[in-house]
């Protein structure tokens, strides 16, 4: 049995759900998976919201609602997500924090099946999951919406794995077969996997690029192009595999077989396009005996991505900005030049302003560009509204405090609070609307003040401004709602909150931090190209750590905690590389294991002097 400790706001948890799908299918008769939903945000503790999330993300195993984190504490979980593996005799045999453990769990399951089948303690059969009745409706958990040139609306219909074109309330056509997958082609054959963001391509670029709408195809880790004339879908960027932080294979190498496969799907563009010229100059000739005569495939198709959630056009940057929720960054796509690159963020999760290369984001999920070229960002896990200056190349925070602070409070921006916003839009007067998703509200930021325009909405996740109204995507209600835009909104105060998790009591003064890394069976530390481990430590507030903060190689460290700071959060990031241990394997498979922890701590006399965190291979 596997216990999956998760919370539905967390992108890493959603990645694990996708990893578990494969294991569930392969070991259906011997493996029982039980989700344990231990919420971070107040909204996630609502059982109705949890039931909707289980349906939205197609969780095909039982889920235990753990709103007060009792089960979380019983199994000493300290991070979302955490997997606990229990053998058929009821013993805990492994605990794994973070994502990317699919292969290692598979190895462990195979070992446990063989061992317990031989001693008679393994029982095969069907699991306890009973699927719910299917629901009907035009939309199912829609995410974002844009207006098309003919006045129709195009909706990212995430729950139907497709796009829905609407004329008012009437479905004009559906782009995508409705089956989860990554397939290019005509609208009835193409497949998406939980598409979220949409961006209308600037009119001047459409003939050259060959598509009119760019789609953030989130679970496929891809950007897709849609040609409105016939609904044809192409893959613009992404390989279909997830970018893993620190991995060495996030950009696919040139390979004849792969090139031919990608080229069969790629749209190079019209003659005279920069990408077409690049393709022509680098494509092999028919007389080249070493490589097949196929067009060159530009870089975006070789670059792995990580859960792109939204996309917007920036004229100041001359490219599309991508909210890469999966690794807490912003990226830039210039499909005219055939390039996609990181734009902002270090891949550390948190809230930190400054130069683009130094800034921290936390699951950016909504984008909008104002007339002044500012790029507004709904930074969901920090419950923040942030903006990027593309000229000065800096990041700023308008509303928000950090990973663990949220609420519904209007007033001066420094005191205002949001709760996991997913959408953002800019009004003609320069003010900004926020789809305040977990508060079920639409909020307005203007001149340093925050007000509330509407409440009692069902997880609003996208906004579209049309003249004197705004179209709100009510994701959990499976509908679009039009609200009038008038007045400046009202002031509401439902309180500010901090994420409540079990607190670890530590002794003031010296505390030993020990991250225990256990390579998976058949693997060993990988030191061929330098140190195989890395440990980063910081704290909130910074004064909690008198010594021990910073970045170093060993996975253990002595921290010195300030007795005058009674409580705070230790932020720990650990990396460890491992590879196949068998010397007979010519090309060993290597893996980077990584995890972030935010450990709430309280300093008390007699508290623990060691903090142990598990990092399994």
BAPA-308577 format. One record per residue (C-alpha): z, x, y. Coordinates in steps of 0.2 Angstrom, whole numbers, always signed. Each point is the difference from the previous one (the first is absolute). Layout:
% BAPA-308577
+-------+-------+-------+
:     Z :     X :     Y :
+-------+-------+-------+
:     Z :     X :     Y :
...
+-------+-------+-------+
***
This chain:
% BAPA-308577
+-------+-------+-------+
:     Z :     X :     Y :
+-------+-------+-------+
:    +0 :    +0 :    +0 :
:    -3 :    +5 :   +18 :
:    +9 :    -6 :   +15 :
:   -10 :    +1 :   +16 :
:   +11 :    +0 :   +15 :
:   -11 :    -5 :   +14 :
:    -1 :    -9 :   +17 :
:   -16 :    -9 :    +5 :
:    -1 :    +8 :   +17 :
:    -2 :   +17 :    -7 :
:   -17 :    +8 :    -3 :
:    +6 :   +12 :   -13 :
:    +7 :   -14 :   -10 :
:   -17 :    -9 :    +1 :
:    -8 :   +16 :    -6 :
:   +12 :    +0 :   -15 :
:    -4 :   -19 :    -4 :
:   -19 :    +6 :    -2 :
:    +6 :   +15 :   -11 :
:   +10 :   -12 :   -11 :
:   -15 :   -12 :    -2 :
:    -8 :   +13 :   -12 :
:   +15 :    +3 :   -10 :
:    +3 :   -19 :    -2 :
:   -17 :    -2 :    -7 :
:    +1 :   +15 :   -12 :
:   +17 :    -3 :    -7 :
:    +1 :   -19 :    +1 :
:    +8 :    -2 :   -17 :
:   +14 :   +14 :    +2 :
:    +4 :    +2 :   +18 :
:    +9 :   -13 :   +11 :
:    +0 :    +3 :   +19 :
:   +13 :    -9 :   +11 :
:    -2 :    +1 :   +19 :
:   +17 :    +1 :    +9 :
:    -3 :    -5 :   +18 :
:   +12 :    +9 :   +11 :
:    -4 :    -5 :   +18 :
:    -1 :   +11 :   +16 :
:    -3 :   -13 :   +13 :
:    +9 :   -17 :    +2 :
:   -16 :   -10 :    -3 :
:    -2 :    +8 :   -17 :
:   +17 :    -7 :    -5 :
:    -8 :   -17 :    +1 :
:    -4 :    -6 :   -18 :
:   -15 :   -10 :    +7 :
:    -7 :   +15 :    +8 :
:    +3 :   +10 :   -16 :
:    -9 :   -13 :   -11 :
:   -14 :    +1 :   +12 :
:    -1 :   +19 :    -1 :
:    +0 :    -1 :   -19 :
:   -15 :   -11 :    +1 :
:    -8 :    +9 :   +13 :
:    +0 :   +17 :    -9 :
:    -3 :    -8 :   -17 :
:   +16 :    +7 :    -8 :
:    -2 :    -5 :   -18 :
:   +17 :    +3 :    -6 :
:   +17 :    -8 :    +3 :
:    +9 :    +5 :   +17 :
:   +18 :    +0 :    +2 :
:    +6 :    -5 :   +18 :
:   +13 :   +13 :    +5 :
:    +3 :    -6 :   +19 :
:   +17 :    +9 :    +1 :
:    -6 :   +16 :    -9 :
:   +13 :    -3 :   -14 :
:   -12 :    +6 :   -14 :
:    -6 :   +14 :   +11 :
:   +17 :    +7 :    +2 :
:    +4 :    -2 :   -19 :
:   -15 :   +11 :    -4 :
:    +4 :   +12 :   +15 :
:   -17 :    -2 :    +8 :
:    -2 :    +8 :   +16 :
:   -19 :    -2 :    +5 :
:   -13 :   -12 :    -1 :
:    -9 :    +0 :   -12 :
:   +11 :    +6 :   -15 :
:    -5 :    -2 :   -18 :
:   +14 :    +0 :   -14 :
:    -6 :    +2 :   -18 :
:   +11 :    -8 :   -13 :
:    -3 :    +3 :   -19 :
:    +1 :   -14 :   -13 :
:   +18 :    +4 :    -3 :
:    +5 :    -3 :   +18 :
:    +2 :   +18 :    +6 :
:    -6 :    +6 :   +16 :
:   -12 :   +14 :    -4 :
:    -8 :    +3 :   +17 :
:    +1 :    -4 :   +19 :
:   -15 :    +4 :   +11 :
:    +0 :    -3 :   +19 :
:   -17 :    -1 :    +9 :
:   -17 :    -4 :    -5 :
:   -13 :   +10 :   -11 :
:    +9 :    -1 :   -16 :
:   -12 :   -10 :   -11 :
:    -6 :   +14 :   -11 :
:   +18 :    +7 :    -2 :
:    +6 :   -18 :    -4 :
:   -14 :    -2 :   -13 :
:    +5 :   +16 :    -9 :
:   +18 :    -5 :    +0 :
:    -4 :   -17 :    -7 :
:   -11 :    +7 :   -14 :
:   +14 :   +12 :    -5 :
:   +13 :   -15 :    +0 :
:   -12 :   -11 :   -10 :
:    -3 :   +13 :   -13 :
:   +19 :    +4 :    -1 :
:    +6 :   -18 :    -1 :
:   -13 :    -6 :   -11 :
:    +4 :   +13 :   -13 :
:   +19 :    -4 :    +0 :
:    -3 :   -19 :    +0 :
:    +7 :    -4 :   +17 :
:   -17 :    -5 :    +8 :
:    -5 :   -18 :    +0 :
:   -18 :    -5 :    +4 :
:    -5 :   -16 :    +8 :
:    -4 :   -10 :   +16 :
:   +11 :    +3 :   +15 :
:   +10 :   -13 :   +10 :
:   -13 :    -3 :   +14 :
:    -7 :   -17 :    +3 :
:   -14 :    -1 :   +13 :
:    +1 :   -13 :   +13 :
:   -13 :   -14 :    +2 :
:   -15 :    +6 :   +11 :
:    -1 :    -6 :   +18 :
:   -15 :    -8 :    +8 :
:    -6 :    +2 :   +18 :
:   -13 :    +8 :   +11 :
:   +11 :   +15 :    +5 :
:   +13 :    +9 :   -10 :
:   +12 :   +12 :    +9 :
:   -13 :    +4 :   +14 :
:    +4 :   +16 :   +10 :
:   -11 :    +2 :   +16 :
:   -14 :    -9 :    +9 :
:   -14 :    +4 :   +11 :
:   -14 :   -10 :   +10 :
:   -18 :    +3 :    -5 :
:   -14 :    +0 :   +12 :
:    -5 :   -18 :    -4 :
:   +17 :    -7 :    +3 :
:    +5 :    -1 :   -18 :
:   +17 :    +8 :    -6 :
:    +1 :   +13 :   -13 :
:   +16 :    +1 :   -10 :
:    +7 :   +14 :   -11 :
:    +5 :   -12 :   -14 :
:   +11 :   +12 :    -9 :
:    +7 :   -11 :   -14 :
:   -18 :    -5 :    -5 :
:    -6 :   +19 :    +1 :
:   -14 :    -6 :   +11 :
:    -6 :    -4 :   +18 :
:    -1 :   -18 :    +6 :
:   -12 :    -5 :   +14 :
:    +6 :   -16 :    +8 :
:    -8 :   -12 :   +13 :
:   +15 :    -9 :    +6 :
:    +9 :    -5 :   -16 :
:   -16 :    +0 :   -10 :
:    -4 :   +14 :   -12 :
:   -17 :    +7 :    +3 :
:    -1 :   +13 :   -13 :
:   +11 :   +12 :   -10 :
:    -4 :   +19 :    +0 :
:    +7 :    +7 :   -17 :
:    +1 :    -8 :   -17 :
:   +19 :    -3 :    +1 :
:    +4 :   +12 :   -14 :
:   +10 :   +16 :    +4 :
:   -10 :   +15 :    -1 :
:   -11 :   +13 :    +9 :
:   -18 :    -5 :    -1 :
:   -14 :    +1 :   +12 :
:   -15 :   -12 :    +1 :
:    -4 :   -18 :    +5 :
:   +13 :   -12 :    +6 :
:    +2 :    -8 :   -17 :
:    +2 :   +16 :   -10 :
:   +10 :   +11 :   +12 :
:   +18 :    +2 :    -3 :
:   +15 :    +4 :   +11 :
:   +18 :    +3 :    -3 :
:   +12 :    -8 :   +13 :
:   -11 :    +3 :   +15 :
:   +11 :    +0 :   +16 :
:    -8 :    +7 :   +16 :
:   -17 :    -5 :    +8 :
:   -10 :    +8 :   +14 :
:   -16 :    -6 :    +8 :
:   -11 :   +15 :    +2 :
:    -7 :    +3 :   +18 :
:   -17 :    -8 :    +1 :
:    -9 :   +16 :    +4 :
:    +6 :    +8 :   -16 :
:    -4 :   -14 :   -12 :
:   -18 :    +4 :    -3 :
:    +4 :   +19 :    -2 :
:   +15 :    -2 :   -12 :
:    -8 :   -15 :   -10 :
:   +16 :   -11 :    +1 :
:    +7 :   -12 :   +12 :
:   +18 :    -1 :    -5 :
:   +12 :   +14 :    -6 :
:   +13 :    -6 :   -12 :
:   +17 :    +9 :    -5 :
:    +0 :    -3 :   -18 :
:   +18 :    +4 :    -3 :
:    +4 :    +1 :   -18 :
:   -17 :    +8 :    -4 :
:    +5 :   +14 :   +12 :
:   -17 :    -2 :    +8 :
:   -10 :    -6 :   +16 :
:   -14 :   -12 :    -4 :
:   -15 :    -5 :   +11 :
:    -7 :   -17 :    +0 :
:   -18 :    -5 :    +6 :
:    +1 :   -17 :    +7 :
:   -18 :    -5 :    -2 :
:    +2 :    -1 :   -19 :
:   +18 :    +4 :    -3 :
:    -4 :   +16 :    -9 :
:   +15 :   +12 :    -3 :
:    +0 :   +19 :    +0 :
:   +14 :   +13 :    -2 :
:    +1 :   +10 :   +17 :
:   +15 :   +11 :    -4 :
:   +12 :    +3 :   -14 :
:    -2 :    +4 :   -19 :
:   +11 :   -15 :    -6 :
:   +14 :   +12 :    -4 :
:   +16 :    +2 :   +10 :
:    +3 :   +15 :   +12 :
:   +16 :    +8 :    -7 :
:   +10 :   +10 :   +13 :
:    -1 :   +19 :    -4 :
:   -13 :    -2 :   -14 :
:   -14 :   +13 :    -1 :
:   -14 :   -13 :    -5 :
:    +0 :   -12 :   +14 :
:   -18 :    +5 :    +4 :
:   -12 :    -1 :   -14 :
:   -10 :   +16 :    -4 :
:   -19 :    +0 :    -1 :
:    -5 :    -6 :   -18 :
:   -17 :    -4 :    -6 :
:    +5 :   -15 :   -10 :
:   +11 :    -6 :   +14 :
:   -12 :    +3 :   +13 :
:   -13 :   -11 :    -9 :
:   +12 :   -14 :    -3 :
:    +6 :    +0 :   +19 :
:   -18 :    +2 :    +6 :
:    -5 :   -16 :    -9 :
:   +13 :   -10 :   +10 :
:    -1 :   +10 :   +17 :
:    -9 :    -7 :   +15 :
:    -6 :   +15 :    +9 :
:    -7 :    -9 :   +16 :
:   -16 :    -2 :   +10 :
:   -12 :   +15 :    +3 :
:    +7 :    +9 :   +16 :
:   +18 :    -4 :    -4 :
:   +11 :   +16 :    +0 :
:    +6 :    -3 :   -17 :
:   -18 :    -3 :    -6 :
:    -5 :   +17 :    +7 :
:   +15 :    +8 :    -8 :
:    -4 :    -8 :   -16 :
:   -19 :    +6 :    +1 :
:    +5 :   +18 :    +4 :
:   +12 :    +2 :   -14 :
:    -8 :   -11 :   -14 :
:    -8 :   +10 :   -15 :
:   -18 :    +0 :    -1 :
:   -10 :    -7 :   -15 :
:    -3 :   +18 :    -6 :
:   +18 :    +5 :    -1 :
:    +4 :    +2 :   -18 :
:   +19 :    +2 :    +2 :
:    +4 :   -17 :    +9 :
:    -8 :   -17 :    -1 :
:   -11 :    -6 :   +14 :
:   +12 :   -12 :    +8 :
:    +5 :    -3 :   +18 :
:   +15 :   +10 :    +6 :
:   +15 :   -11 :    +1 :
:   +10 :    +3 :   +16 :
:   +18 :    +5 :    +0 :
:    +9 :   -18 :    +2 :
:    -6 :    -4 :   -18 :
:    +9 :   +15 :    -7 :
:   +16 :    -2 :   +10 :
:   +15 :    -9 :    -9 :
:    +9 :   -12 :   +11 :
:   +17 :    -9 :    -1 :
:    +1 :   -18 :    +3 :
:   -10 :    -3 :   +16 :
:    +8 :   -15 :    +8 :
:   -10 :    -3 :   +16 :
:   -15 :    +7 :    +9 :
:    -5 :    +0 :   +19 :
:   -14 :    +8 :   +10 :
:    +5 :   +12 :   +14 :
:   -13 :    +3 :   +13 :
:   +10 :   +15 :    +7 :
:    +0 :    +8 :   -17 :
:   -17 :    -5 :    -5 :
:    +5 :    -6 :   -17 :
:   +10 :   -12 :   -10 :
:   +19 :    +2 :    -1 :
:    +8 :    -4 :   -17 :
:   +18 :    -5 :    -2 :
:    +3 :   +10 :   -16 :
:   +16 :    -9 :    -6 :
:    +2 :    +9 :   -16 :
:    +4 :   +17 :    +7 :
:    +6 :    -5 :   +18 :
:   -14 :    +7 :   +10 :
:   -15 :    -5 :   +10 :
:   -18 :    +6 :    -4 :
:   -16 :    +0 :    +8 :
:   -17 :    -4 :    -7 :
:   -16 :    +5 :    +8 :
:   -13 :    -6 :   -12 :
:   -14 :    +5 :   +11 :
:    +5 :   +18 :    -3 :
:    +6 :    -3 :   -18 :
:   +18 :    +5 :    +3 :
:   +17 :    -7 :    -3 :
:   +15 :   +10 :    +6 :
:   +19 :    -2 :    +3 :
:    +3 :    -5 :   +18 :
:   +19 :    -2 :    +3 :
:   +15 :    +2 :   -11 :
:    +8 :   +13 :   -11 :
:    +2 :   -11 :   -15 :
:   +18 :    +0 :    +3 :
:    +7 :   -18 :    +1 :
:   +10 :    -4 :   +15 :
:    -2 :    -3 :   +19 :
:    -3 :   +16 :   +10 :
:   -11 :    +0 :   +16 :
:    -9 :   +15 :    +7 :
:   -17 :    +9 :    -3 :
:   -11 :    -8 :   -13 :
:    +3 :   +14 :   -13 :
:   +19 :    -1 :    +2 :
:    +3 :   -19 :    +0 :
:    +8 :   -10 :   -14 :
:    -6 :   -18 :    -5 :
:    +7 :   -12 :   -13 :
:   -13 :   -10 :    -8 :
:   -12 :    -4 :   +15 :
:    -7 :   -17 :    -4 :
:    -9 :    -7 :   +15 :
:   -11 :    +7 :   +14 :
:    -7 :    -6 :   +16 :
:    -9 :    +9 :   +14 :
:    +2 :    -5 :   +18 :
:   -12 :    +1 :   +15 :
:    +9 :   +16 :    +6 :
:    -4 :    +8 :   -17 :
:   +18 :    +0 :    -6 :
:    +1 :    -3 :   -19 :
:   +15 :   -11 :    -4 :
:    +8 :    +1 :   -17 :
:   +11 :   -12 :   -10 :
:   +11 :   +13 :    -9 :
:    +7 :   -12 :   -13 :
:   +14 :   +10 :    -8 :
:    +8 :    +5 :   +16 :
:    -2 :   -17 :    +7 :
:    -8 :    +8 :   +15 :
:   -15 :    -3 :   +12 :
:    -7 :   +17 :    +4 :
:   -16 :    +6 :    +9 :
:   -11 :   +15 :    +0 :
:    -8 :    +8 :   +15 :
:   -16 :    +7 :    -6 :
:    -4 :   +11 :   +15 :
:   +17 :    +8 :    +1 :
:    +1 :    -1 :   -19 :
:   +18 :    -5 :    +0 :
:   +10 :   -14 :    -9 :
:   +13 :   -11 :    +9 :
:   +12 :   -14 :    -5 :
:    +1 :   -16 :   +10 :
:   +12 :   -10 :   -11 :
:   +10 :    +6 :   -15 :
:   +14 :   +11 :    -5 :
:    -3 :    +7 :   -18 :
:    -1 :    -3 :   -18 :
:   +16 :   -10 :    -2 :
:    +1 :   -10 :   +16 :
:    -8 :   -17 :    +2 :
:    +4 :   -18 :    +6 :
:    -7 :   -13 :   +12 :
:    +6 :    +4 :   +17 :
:   -10 :    -2 :   +17 :
:    +3 :    +8 :   +16 :
:    -2 :   +18 :    +6 :
:   -11 :    +9 :   -12 :
:   +13 :   +13 :    -3 :
:   +12 :   -13 :    -7 :
:   -13 :   -12 :    -8 :
:    -2 :    -1 :   -19 :
:   -14 :    -5 :   -12 :
:    +0 :    -2 :   -19 :
:   -14 :    +8 :    -9 :
:   -15 :    -4 :   +11 :
:   -17 :    +0 :    -8 :
:   -12 :    -5 :   +14 :
:    -4 :    +4 :   +18 :
:   -12 :    -6 :   +13 :
:    -3 :    +4 :   +18 :
:    -2 :   -14 :   +14 :
:   -12 :    +1 :   +14 :
:   +15 :    +4 :   +12 :
:    +5 :   +15 :   -10 :
:   +15 :    -7 :    -8 :
:    +1 :    +1 :   -19 :
:    +3 :   -13 :   -13 :
:   +10 :    +4 :   -16 :
:    -1 :    -9 :   -17 :
:   +19 :    +2 :    -3 :
:    -3 :    -4 :   -18 :
:   +18 :    +0 :    -8 :
:    +7 :   -10 :   +15 :
:   -14 :   -13 :    -2 :
:    -4 :    +2 :   +18 :
:   -13 :    +5 :   +13 :
:    +7 :   +12 :   +14 :
:    -7 :    +6 :   +16 :
:    +3 :   +17 :    +8 :
:    -3 :    +2 :   +18 :
:    +6 :   +12 :   +14 :
:   +14 :    +6 :   -11 :
:    +6 :   -17 :    -5 :
:    -1 :   -10 :   -16 :
:    -1 :   -19 :    -2 :
:    -3 :   -12 :   -14 :
:   -15 :   -11 :    +1 :
:    +1 :   -10 :   -17 :
:   +12 :    -1 :   -15 :
:    +1 :    -9 :   -17 :
:   -16 :    +9 :    -6 :
:    -2 :    +5 :   -18 :
:    -2 :   +19 :    +0 :
:   -13 :    +2 :   +14 :
:    -9 :   +15 :    -4 :
:   -16 :    +0 :   +11 :
:    -5 :    -6 :   +18 :
:   -16 :    -4 :    +8 :
:    -1 :    -3 :   +19 :
:   -13 :   -14 :    +5 :
:    -1 :    -5 :   +18 :
:   +16 :    -9 :    +4 :
:    +7 :    -1 :   -18 :
:    +4 :   +12 :   -14 :
:    -4 :    -3 :   -19 :
:   +15 :    +5 :   -11 :
:    -2 :    +5 :   -18 :
:   +15 :    -9 :    -8 :
:    -2 :   +10 :   -16 :
:   +14 :    -8 :   -10 :
:    -6 :   -18 :    +4 :
:   -18 :    +5 :    -5 :
:    -8 :    -6 :   +17 :
:    -5 :    +4 :   +18 :
:    +9 :    -8 :   +14 :
:    -6 :    -1 :   +18 :
:   +13 :    +2 :   +14 :
:    -2 :    -3 :   +18 :
:    +3 :   +15 :   +12 :
:    +9 :    -6 :   +15 :
:   +15 :    +6 :    +9 :
:   +10 :   +16 :    -3 :
:   +10 :    -5 :   -15 :
:   +19 :    -3 :    -2 :
:   +14 :   +11 :    -3 :
:    +9 :    -1 :   -17 :
:   +14 :   +10 :    -8 :
:    +3 :    -2 :   -18 :
:    +8 :   +17 :    -1 :
:    -3 :   +18 :    -5 :
:    +3 :    +6 :   -17 :
:    +0 :   +16 :   -10 :
:    -5 :    +1 :   -18 :
:   +15 :    -2 :   -11 :
:    +0 :   +11 :   -15 :
:   +15 :    +7 :   -11 :
:    +7 :   +14 :   +10 :
:    +4 :   +17 :    -9 :
:   +17 :    +7 :    +5 :
:    -1 :   +18 :    +3 :
:   +14 :   +13 :    +5 :
:    -2 :    +7 :   +18 :
:    -4 :   +18 :    +1 :
:   -10 :    +9 :   -14 :
:   -10 :   -11 :   -13 :
:   -12 :    +6 :   -13 :
:   -17 :    -9 :    +0 :
:    -8 :    +2 :   -17 :
:   -17 :    -8 :    -4 :
:    -2 :    +1 :   -19 :
:   -18 :    +2 :    -5 :
:    -4 :    -3 :   -19 :
:   -18 :    +4 :    -4 :
:    -8 :   -13 :   -12 :
:    -2 :    +4 :   -18 :
:   -13 :   +13 :    -3 :
:    +1 :    +6 :   +18 :
:    +8 :   +15 :    +9 :
:    +2 :    +6 :   +18 :
:   -16 :    +5 :    +8 :
:    +3 :   +16 :   +10 :
:   -18 :    +7 :    -2 :
:    -4 :    -2 :   +19 :
:   +17 :    +3 :    +7 :
:   +17 :   -10 :    +0 :
:    -1 :   -16 :   -10 :
:   +14 :    -9 :   +10 :
:    +4 :    -5 :   +18 :
:   +15 :    -9 :    +7 :
:    +1 :    -7 :   +18 :
:   +16 :    -7 :    +7 :
:    +4 :    -9 :   +16 :
:   +12 :   -13 :    +6 :
:    +3 :   -15 :   +11 :
:    +9 :    +3 :   +11 :
:    -6 :   +18 :    +1 :
:   +18 :    +6 :    +4 :
:    +6 :    -6 :   -17 :
:    -7 :   +17 :    -7 :
:    +8 :   +15 :    +7 :
:    -9 :   +11 :   -12 :
:   -13 :    -3 :   -14 :
:   -14 :    -9 :    +9 :
:   -18 :    +7 :    -1 :
:   -13 :    +5 :   -13 :
:    +2 :   +12 :   -14 :
:    -5 :    +4 :   -18 :
:   +15 :    -3 :   -11 :
:    +5 :   -18 :    -6 :
:   +18 :    +3 :    +3 :
:    +9 :    +4 :   +17 :
:   +17 :    +0 :    +8 :
:    +2 :   -12 :   +14 :
:   +13 :    +0 :   +13 :
:    +5 :   -18 :    +6 :
:    +8 :    -2 :   +17 :
:   +17 :    -9 :    -2 :
:    -1 :    -8 :   +17 :
:   -16 :   -10 :    -6 :
:    +7 :   -13 :   -11 :
:   -16 :    -7 :    -8 :
:   -19 :    +2 :    +1 :
:   -15 :    +3 :   -11 :
:    -6 :   +15 :    -9 :
:   -19 :    +2 :    -1 :
:    -5 :   +10 :   -15 :
:   -18 :    +4 :    -6 :
:    -3 :   +10 :   -16 :
:   -16 :    +7 :    -7 :
:    -2 :    +8 :   -17 :
:   -16 :    +5 :    -9 :
:    -2 :    +1 :   -19 :
:   -14 :    +2 :   -12 :
:    -5 :    +0 :   -18 :
:   +11 :   +13 :    -9 :
:   -11 :    +2 :   -16 :
:    -9 :   +18 :    +3 :
:   -14 :    -6 :   -11 :
:    -6 :   -12 :   +13 :
:   -13 :    +8 :   +10 :
:    +1 :   -11 :   +15 :
:   +17 :    -7 :    +1 :
:    +3 :   -16 :    +9 :
:   +12 :    +2 :   +15 :
:   +11 :   -12 :    +9 :
:   +10 :    -1 :   +16 :
:   +16 :   -10 :    -1 :
:    +6 :    -6 :   +17 :
:   +14 :   -12 :    +7 :
:    +8 :    -4 :   +16 :
:   +18 :    -6 :    +0 :
:    +9 :    -8 :   +15 :
:   +18 :    +0 :    -6 :
:   +13 :    -9 :   +10 :
:   +16 :   +10 :    +0 :
:   +18 :    -2 :    +7 :
:   +12 :   +15 :    +2 :
:   +17 :    -3 :    -8 :
:   +14 :   +12 :    -5 :
:    -1 :    +2 :   -19 :
:   -19 :    -5 :    +0 :
:   -12 :    +8 :   -12 :
:    -5 :   +18 :    +3 :
:   -16 :    -1 :    -9 :
:   -15 :   -11 :    +3 :
:   -12 :    +0 :   -15 :
:   -17 :    -8 :    +1 :
:   -12 :    -1 :   -15 :
:   -18 :    +5 :    +2 :
:    -9 :    -2 :   -17 :
:   -17 :    +6 :    -5 :
+-------+-------+-------+
***
